[in-house]
């Protein structure tokens, strides 16, 4: 893989840039709290999606 292809591949994946930028702008504790809150909201949403109420 050429150096140019590696650079293009890194540009396509926004996570590394976003994570780096967020960690530069906010404390690690704040970012971890946001991750825990997001995980909990996702977990609750998946519980709602498994609920059979109104599907019959």
Buried (B, 14 or more C-beta within 10 A) or exposed (E): EEEEEEEEEEEEEEEEEEEEEEEEEEEEEEBEEEEEEEEEEEEEEEEEEEEEEEEE
